[in-house]
Amino acid sequence: MEALMRWKHPERGFIAPNRFIPVAEETGEIISLGQWTLKTACLEAARIQRDTDQPLVMAVNVSPRQFQQQD
């Protein structure tokens, strides 16, 4: 599986990652966005694995800035 981030804006519809990820990188919001994404992906993966009783492998892309964080 692969976790993909999408933004559904209430008025503009779906905003492509190539439009909002660079803004998040520039403003530093990518850290909190990345933390939320990783946590949500892991929770969903655990739920799917529990529901299906099958082993699961998931890929989640993270910003290089995430790796610079101490936590």
C-alpha distances in whole Angstrom, upper triangle without the diagonal:
4,7,10,13,16,19,21,25,27,30,28,25,21,22,20,18,21,23,23,21,24,26,24,25,28,29,27,25,22,23,22,20,18,19,18,14,13,15,14,10,11,13,11,9,12,13,11,11,15,15,14,15,13,11,8,6,5,6,9,12,15,19,21,23,21,22,25,25,27,25
4,6,10,13,16,19,22,25,27,25,22,19,19,17,15,17,20,19,17,20,23,21,21,25,26,24,22,19,19,20,17,15,16,15,12,11,14,12,9,11,13,11,10,14,15,13,14,17,18,17,18,16,14,11,8,5,5,6,9,12,15,18,20,18,19,23,23,25,23
4,7,10,13,16,19,22,24,22,20,16,16,15,13,16,18,16,15,18,20,18,19,22,23,21,19,16,17,16,13,12,13,12,8,9,11,9,6,9,11,9,9,13,14,13,14,17,18,18,19,18,16,12,11,7,6,5,8,10,14,17,18,16,18,21,21,23,21
4,7,10,13,16,19,21,19,16,13,13,11,9,12,14,13,12,16,17,16,17,20,21,20,17,15,16,16,12,11,14,12,9,10,13,11,9,12,14,12,13,16,17,16,18,21,21,21,23,21,20,16,14,11,9,7,8,11,13,17,18,17,19,22,22,24,22
4,7,10,13,16,18,16,14,11,10,9,7,11,12,10,9,13,14,13,14,18,18,17,14,12,14,13,10,10,12,11,7,10,13,11,10,13,15,13,15,18,18,18,20,23,23,23,25,24,23,19,17,14,12,9,9,11,12,16,17,16,18,21,21,23,22
4,7,10,13,15,13,10,7,7,7,6,10,11,9,10,14,14,13,16,18,18,18,15,14,16,15,12,13,15,13,10,14,15,13,13,17,17,15,17,20,20,20,23,25,24,25,27,26,25,22,20,17,15,13,13,14,15,19,20,19,22,24,24,27,25
4,6,9,11,10,8,6,5,7,7,11,10,8,10,13,13,12,15,17,17,17,14,14,16,15,11,13,16,13,12,15,17,14,15,19,19,18,20,23,22,22,25,27,27,28,30,29,29,25,24,20,19,16,16,16,17,21,20,20,23,25,24,27,26
4,6,9,8,5,4,6,9,11,14,12,11,14,17,16,15,19,20,20,20,17,17,20,18,14,17,19,16,15,18,19,16,17,21,21,19,22,24,23,23,26,28,27,28,31,30,30,27,26,23,22,19,19,20,21,24,24,23,27,28,28,31,29
4,6,5,5,6,7,10,12,15,12,11,14,17,15,15,19,20,19,20,17,18,20,18,16,18,20,18,17,21,21,19,20,24,23,22,25,27,26,27,30,31,30,32,35,34,34,30,30,26,25,22,22,22,22,26,25,25,28,30,29,32,30
4,6,6,9,10,14,16,18,16,15,18,20,19,19,22,23,22,23,20,21,23,21,18,21,23,20,20,23,24,21,23,26,25,24,27,29,28,28,31,32,31,33,36,36,36,33,32,29,28,25,25,25,26,29,28,28,32,33,32,35,33
4,6,9,10,14,17,19,16,15,19,21,19,20,23,24,23,24,22,23,25,23,21,24,26,23,23,26,27,24,26,29,29,27,30,32,31,31,35,36,35,36,39,39,39,35,35,31,30,28,27,27,27,31,30,30,34,35,34,37,35
4,7,7,11,14,15,13,13,16,18,17,18,21,22,21,23,21,21,24,23,20,23,25,22,22,25,26,24,25,28,28,27,29,32,31,31,34,36,34,36,39,38,38,34,33,30,28,26,25,25,25,29,28,28,32,33,33,36,34
4,6,10,13,15,13,13,16,19,18,18,22,23,22,24,21,21,24,22,19,21,24,21,20,23,24,21,22,26,26,24,26,29,28,27,31,32,31,32,35,34,34,31,30,27,26,23,23,24,24,28,28,28,31,32,32,35,33
4,6,9,12,11,11,13,16,16,16,19,21,21,22,19,18,21,20,17,19,21,19,17,20,22,19,19,23,23,21,23,27,26,25,28,30,29,30,33,32,31,28,27,23,22,20,19,20,21,25,25,25,28,30,29,33,31
4,7,8,7,7,10,12,12,13,16,17,17,19,16,16,19,18,15,17,20,18,16,20,21,19,19,23,24,22,24,27,27,26,29,31,31,31,34,33,32,29,27,23,21,19,18,18,18,22,22,22,26,27,27,30,29
4,5,6,7,9,11,12,13,15,17,18,19,17,15,19,19,15,16,19,18,16,19,21,19,19,22,24,22,23,27,27,26,28,31,30,31,33,31,30,27,25,21,19,17,15,16,16,20,20,21,24,25,26,29,28
4,5,5,5,8,10,10,12,14,15,16,14,12,15,16,12,13,16,15,13,16,18,17,16,20,22,20,21,25,25,25,27,29,29,30,32,30,29,25,23,19,16,14,12,13,13,16,17,17,20,22,22,26,25
4,6,6,7,9,11,11,13,15,16,15,13,17,18,15,15,19,18,16,18,22,20,20,23,25,24,25,28,29,28,30,33,33,33,35,33,31,28,25,21,18,16,13,14,13,16,17,18,20,22,23,27,26
4,6,7,7,9,11,12,13,15,14,13,17,17,14,16,19,19,17,20,23,21,21,25,26,25,26,30,30,30,32,34,34,35,37,35,34,30,28,24,21,19,16,16,15,18,18,19,22,23,24,28,27
4,6,5,6,9,10,11,12,10,10,13,14,11,13,16,15,14,17,20,19,19,22,24,23,24,27,28,28,30,33,33,33,35,34,33,29,27,23,20,17,15,14,13,16,16,17,20,21,21,25,24
4,5,5,6,9,10,10,9,7,11,12,9,10,14,14,12,15,18,17,17,20,22,22,23,26,27,27,29,31,32,32,34,32,31,27,24,21,18,14,12,11,9,12,12,13,16,17,18,22,21
4,5,5,6,9,10,10,9,12,14,12,13,16,17,16,18,21,21,21,24,26,26,26,29,30,30,32,35,35,36,38,36,34,30,27,24,20,17,14,13,10,12,12,14,17,17,18,22,22
4,5,5,6,8,8,8,12,13,11,13,16,17,16,19,21,21,22,25,26,26,28,30,31,31,34,36,36,37,39,37,36,32,29,26,23,19,17,15,12,15,14,15,19,18,19,23,23
4,6,5,6,5,5,8,9,8,10,13,13,13,16,18,18,19,21,23,23,25,27,28,29,31,33,34,35,36,35,33,29,27,23,20,17,14,12,10,13,11,12,16,16,16,19,19
4,6,5,6,5,8,11,10,10,13,15,14,16,19,20,20,22,24,25,26,28,30,30,32,34,35,36,37,35,33,30,27,23,20,17,14,11,8,10,8,10,13,13,14,18,18
4,6,8,8,11,13,13,14,16,18,18,20,22,23,23,26,28,28,29,32,33,34,35,37,38,39,41,39,37,33,31,27,24,20,17,15,12,13,11,14,16,15,16,20,20
4,5,8,10,11,11,13,15,16,17,19,21,22,23,25,27,28,29,31,32,33,35,37,38,39,40,39,37,34,31,28,25,21,19,16,13,14,12,14,17,16,16,19,20
4,5,6,8,9,10,12,14,15,16,18,20,21,22,24,25,27,28,30,31,33,34,36,37,38,37,35,31,29,25,23,19,17,13,11,12,9,10,14,12,12,15,16
4,5,6,6,8,10,11,12,14,16,17,18,20,21,22,24,26,27,28,30,32,33,34,35,35,33,29,27,24,21,17,16,13,11,13,10,11,15,14,13,16,16
4,6,5,6,8,10,10,12,14,15,16,18,20,20,22,24,25,26,28,30,31,32,33,32,30,26,24,20,18,14,12,9,7,10,8,8,12,12,12,15,15
4,5,5,6,9,10,11,12,14,15,17,18,20,21,23,24,26,27,28,30,31,32,31,29,26,23,20,18,14,13,9,8,10,7,6,10,10,9,12,11
4,5,5,6,8,10,11,12,14,15,16,18,20,21,22,24,26,27,28,30,31,30,28,25,24,20,19,15,14,11,11,13,11,9,13,13,11,14,12
4,5,5,6,9,10,11,12,14,15,16,18,20,21,22,24,26,27,28,29,29,27,23,22,18,16,13,12,10,10,13,11,10,14,15,13,16,15
4,5,5,6,8,10,10,12,14,15,16,18,20,21,22,24,25,27,27,26,24,21,19,15,13,10,9,6,7,10,9,7,11,12,11,14,12
4,5,5,6,9,10,11,12,14,15,17,18,20,21,22,24,26,26,26,24,21,19,16,15,11,11,9,10,13,11,8,11,13,11,13,10
4,6,5,6,8,10,11,12,14,15,16,18,20,21,22,24,25,25,23,20,19,16,15,12,13,11,13,16,14,12,15,17,15,16,14
4,6,5,6,9,10,10,12,14,15,16,18,20,21,22,23,22,21,18,16,13,12,8,9,9,11,14,14,12,14,17,16,18,15
4,6,5,6,9,10,10,12,14,15,16,18,20,21,22,21,19,15,14,11,10,7,9,8,11,14,14,11,13,16,14,16,13
4,6,5,6,9,10,11,12,14,15,16,18,20,21,20,19,16,15,12,13,10,13,12,14,17,16,13,15,18,16,17,13
4,5,5,6,8,10,11,12,14,15,16,18,19,19,18,15,15,12,13,11,13,13,16,19,19,16,18,21,19,20,17
4,6,5,6,9,10,10,12,14,15,16,17,17,15,12,11,8,9,8,11,12,15,18,18,15,17,20,19,21,18
4,5,5,6,9,10,10,12,14,15,16,15,13,11,10,8,10,9,13,13,17,19,19,16,17,20,19,20,16
4,5,5,6,9,10,11,12,14,15,15,14,12,13,11,13,13,16,16,20,22,22,19,21,23,21,22,18
4,5,5,6,8,10,10,12,14,14,13,11,12,10,12,12,16,17,20,23,24,20,22,25,24,25,21
4,5,5,6,8,10,10,11,11,10,7,8,7,10,11,15,16,20,23,24,20,22,25,24,24,21
4,6,5,6,8,10,10,10,10,8,10,10,13,14,18,19,23,25,25,22,23,26,25,25,21
4,5,5,6,9,10,11,12,10,13,13,16,16,20,21,25,27,28,24,26,29,27,28,24
4,5,5,6,8,8,9,8,11,11,14,16,19,21,25,28,29,25,27,30,29,29,26
4,5,5,5,6,6,6,9,11,14,16,20,22,26,28,29,26,27,30,29,29,26
4,6,5,8,9,10,13,14,18,19,23,25,28,31,31,28,29,32,30,31,27
4,6,8,11,11,15,16,19,21,24,26,30,32,33,30,31,34,33,33,30
4,5,9,9,13,15,18,20,24,26,30,32,34,31,32,35,34,34,31
4,7,9,13,15,19,21,25,27,31,33,34,31,31,35,34,34,30
4,6,10,13,16,19,23,25,29,31,32,29,30,33,32,33,30
4,7,10,14,17,20,23,26,28,30,27,26,30,29,30,27
4,7,10,13,17,19,23,25,26,23,24,27,27,27,25
4,7,10,13,16,20,21,23,21,21,24,24,25,23
4,7,10,13,16,18,20,18,18,22,22,23,21
4,7,10,13,15,17,15,16,19,20,21,19
4,6,10,12,14,12,13,17,17,19,17
4,7,9,12,10,11,15,15,18,17
4,6,8,7,8,11,12,15,14
4,5,5,7,9,11,14,14
4,5,5,7,9,13,13
4,5,5,7,11,12
4,5,5,9,9
4,5,8,9
4,7,9
4,5
4
